[in-house]
Amino acid sequence: MGEITSWDSFYGEEVTPMKDFLGNFYSAEFFEEIHTRTPKGILEVGSGTGVMTIFLSHLGYDMVSIDNNEVVLKKAQKNNKHYNGTVKFKFGDAFKIPFKNGSFDMAISQGFFEHFNNEEIKKLLDEQLRVARKSVLISVPNSYYPVLDRGDERLRPLEWWLGLFRQMCPHHKVSGFDYQFMLRRNYPFKTFYRLFRGQKVQSLIIIEKANDKKMNDQ
């Protein structure tokens, strides 16, 4: 593994409508999965630039986003203000999310879980399942993703992620699919090359929570 880029540097570039917000259209399948579940409140874990949650706030969703990096949060809050978003960006530890059980209908993340080992993933997942009443949606780069953006990514195929999450939450329904995605740092040639080859570079894992009665019956 090469040198790992700090989160401050990784999200240091300025956000622009053409470069970043239009890239959200590559996540249309992700957004469709959110839309079909009609969540009233959504928690994003890992704010990044805030582009995705700002976009979702313009679609009418009540968005809250947490991150434990103050520099990253300030940049996301700046973008939120500049692009008239309504996201509530808050400081928070993903291993101990500062909200009560069932505070949101849904928890989402994009480009987050692949940076952790299995033990850490289990703790992170348990926290998201705790605060989400209905579902958890997890987007990760898969084995077709051509670069290590930060340097510590675990690029695994969809089947690997499905197997991991099914093992970690056997009482809940776990499904997923691959979808196209605009690569970080905007690699247009690599993006369109993967699209031409039919190699979708992102995987979406959907965890539908079983209700308490079903879990007790099991």
matplotlib code that plots the C-alpha trace (Angstrom):
import matplotlib.pyplot as plt

x = [0.0, 1.3, 1.1, -2.3, -3.6, -5.1, -8.8, -8.0, -6.0, -8.3, -11.3, -9.1, -10.3, -12.9, -16.4, -17.8, -21.3, -19.9, -17.3, -19.1, -22.8, -23.3, -21.5, -24.5, -26.3, -24.0, -25.6, -29.1, -29.6, -28.5, -30.9, -33.7, -33.3, -33.6, -36.7, -38.5, -38.3, -39.7, -37.6, -38.5, -35.1, -31.7, -28.4, -25.2, -22.1, -19.0, -19.7, -16.9, -17.5, -21.2, -22.1, -24.3, -26.3, -26.7, -28.1, -30.5, -31.6, -32.6, -34.7, -36.7, -35.1, -34.4, -30.7, -28.2, -24.6, -21.8, -18.1, -15.3, -13.0, -13.5, -11.7, -13.8, -17.0, -16.2, -15.7, -19.0, -20.8, -19.3, -20.5, -23.9, -24.3, -22.9, -25.2, -28.3, -28.5, -30.5, -28.2, -27.4, -23.7, -22.7, -19.5, -19.9, -18.1, -19.3, -18.3, -20.6, -23.2, -24.6, -28.3, -30.9, -32.1, -34.3, -33.7, -33.8, -35.6, -32.4, -28.6, -26.4, -22.8, -20.7, -17.1, -16.8, -16.8, -13.9, -11.5, -12.0, -11.2, -13.9, -14.0, -14.4, -17.0, -19.1, -19.0, -19.8, -22.7, -24.2, -24.3, -26.0, -28.5, -29.2, -30.1, -31.9, -35.5, -35.9, -32.8, -29.1, -27.7, -23.9, -22.1, -18.5, -16.1, -15.8, -13.0, -13.5, -12.6, -9.3, -7.5, -6.8, -8.1, -6.9, -4.6, -6.2, -9.3, -10.3, -11.6, -13.8, -16.4, -20.1, -20.4, -17.7, -19.5, -22.8, -21.3, -19.7, -22.9, -25.1, -22.7, -22.8, -26.5, -28.2, -31.6, -31.9, -32.4, -29.2, -29.2, -27.2, -26.1, -23.3, -23.9, -21.9, -20.2, -18.1, -14.7, -13.2, -10.8, -12.8, -11.0, -13.3, -11.4, -11.3, -15.0, -16.1, -13.7, -15.3, -18.8, -17.9, -16.6, -19.8, -17.7, -19.7, -17.3, -19.5, -21.5, -24.6, -25.5, -29.1, -29.9, -33.6, -34.1, -36.4, -39.0, -38.6, -41.3, -39.6, -36.3, -37.8, -39.5, -36.1]
y = [0.0, 3.4, 6.7, 7.5, 11.0, 12.9, 13.7, 17.4, 17.2, 14.7, 17.1, 20.2, 20.9, 23.5, 22.2, 23.4, 22.7, 21.2, 19.0, 17.8, 18.4, 17.0, 14.0, 13.2, 12.1, 9.0, 8.1, 8.1, 4.4, 5.1, 8.0, 5.9, 3.4, 6.2, 7.6, 4.3, 4.1, 7.6, 8.4, 11.3, 11.7, 10.6, 10.5, 10.5, 9.1, 10.7, 14.2, 14.6, 17.7, 17.5, 17.5, 14.4, 15.4, 19.0, 17.6, 15.3, 18.3, 20.1, 17.0, 17.7, 15.2, 16.1, 15.6, 15.3, 14.6, 13.8, 13.7, 13.7, 16.0, 19.6, 20.8, 18.6, 19.7, 23.4, 22.8, 20.9, 23.7, 26.3, 24.3, 23.9, 27.7, 28.5, 26.1, 26.9, 23.5, 22.7, 19.9, 20.0, 19.2, 18.1, 16.8, 13.2, 9.9, 7.2, 4.6, 6.3, 8.2, 11.1, 10.3, 8.2, 4.8, 5.1, 8.9, 8.5, 6.4, 5.7, 5.9, 6.3, 6.4, 6.8, 5.8, 5.1, 1.5, 0.5, 2.4, 0.1, -3.5, -6.1, -5.5, -1.8, -2.3, -4.4, -1.6, 1.1, -1.0, -1.7, 2.1, 2.8, 0.1, 1.5, 5.0, 4.0, 2.7, 1.2, 0.8, 1.4, 2.1, 1.6, 2.7, 1.4, 1.3, -2.2, -4.3, -2.5, 0.9, 1.7, 3.8, 4.1, 7.6, 8.0, 5.0, 2.6, 1.5, -2.2, -2.7, -5.8, -7.2, -6.9, -10.6, -10.1, -7.1, -8.9, -11.9, -9.8, -7.8, -10.9, -12.5, -9.4, -8.9, -12.2, -11.2, -8.3, -8.5, -7.7, -7.1, -5.0, -4.2, -2.5, 0.9, 3.5, 6.3, 9.4, 8.6, 10.7, 13.3, 13.3, 10.8, 11.3, 8.9, 6.1, 6.7, 6.4, 3.5, 1.5, 2.5, 1.4, -2.0, -2.4, -2.3, -0.5, 0.7, 1.2, -1.2, -0.4, -2.6, -2.3, -3.5, -3.6, -3.9, -6.7, -5.5, -6.4, -9.1, -10.9, -10.8, -12.2, -15.0, -15.9]
z = [0.0, -0.9, 1.0, 2.4, 1.7, 4.6, 4.5, 4.7, 1.4, -0.2, 0.0, -0.5, -4.0, -4.6, -5.5, -8.8, -10.4, -13.5, -11.9, -8.8, -8.9, -12.4, -11.2, -9.0, -12.1, -12.3, -8.9, -10.2, -9.3, -5.8, -5.5, -7.0, -4.2, -1.7, -3.4, -3.5, 0.3, 0.9, 3.9, 6.1, 7.7, 6.4, 8.1, 6.0, 7.8, 6.4, 4.9, 2.4, 0.3, 1.1, -2.6, -2.4, 0.6, -0.6, -3.9, -1.9, 0.2, -3.0, -3.8, -0.6, 1.8, 5.4, 5.5, 8.4, 7.8, 10.4, 10.2, 12.8, 10.8, 11.6, 8.4, 6.2, 8.0, 7.5, 3.8, 3.6, 5.5, 3.2, 0.1, 1.8, 2.2, -1.2, -3.1, -0.9, 0.6, 3.8, 5.2, 8.9, 9.1, 12.5, 14.2, 15.2, 15.7, 13.3, 16.0, 18.5, 16.5, 18.6, 18.0, 19.8, 18.5, 15.5, 15.0, 11.2, 8.6, 6.7, 7.1, 4.0, 3.2, 0.0, -0.2, 3.6, 4.6, 2.3, 4.5, 7.5, 8.5, 9.2, 13.0, 12.5, 9.8, 12.2, 14.8, 12.2, 10.8, 14.2, 14.9, 11.6, 12.2, 15.6, 14.5, 11.3, 11.7, 8.3, 6.1, 5.6, 2.1, 1.6, -1.5, -2.0, -4.9, -6.2, -7.9, -11.2, -9.6, -11.3, -8.7, -4.9, -4.4, -0.8, -0.7, 1.9, 0.0, 0.0, -3.6, -3.5, -5.8, -4.9, -3.9, -1.3, 0.3, 0.3, 2.0, 4.6, 5.5, 5.4, 8.0, 10.1, 10.2, 9.5, 10.7, 8.1, 4.4, 2.5, -1.3, -3.8, -7.3, -9.2, -10.8, -12.7, -10.9, -11.8, -10.5, -7.8, -8.9, -12.2, -14.4, -17.4, -19.7, -17.2, -16.3, -19.9, -20.6, -17.8, -19.0, -22.6, -21.2, -19.1, -16.0, -13.3, -10.7, -7.7, -5.6, -3.6, -0.6, 0.7, 4.2, 5.0, 8.8, 10.1, 12.5, 16.2, 16.0, 13.1, 14.9, 18.1, 16.1, 14.7]

ax = plt.figure().add_subplot(projection="3d")
ax.plot(x, y, z, "-o")
ax.set_aspect("equal")
plt.show()
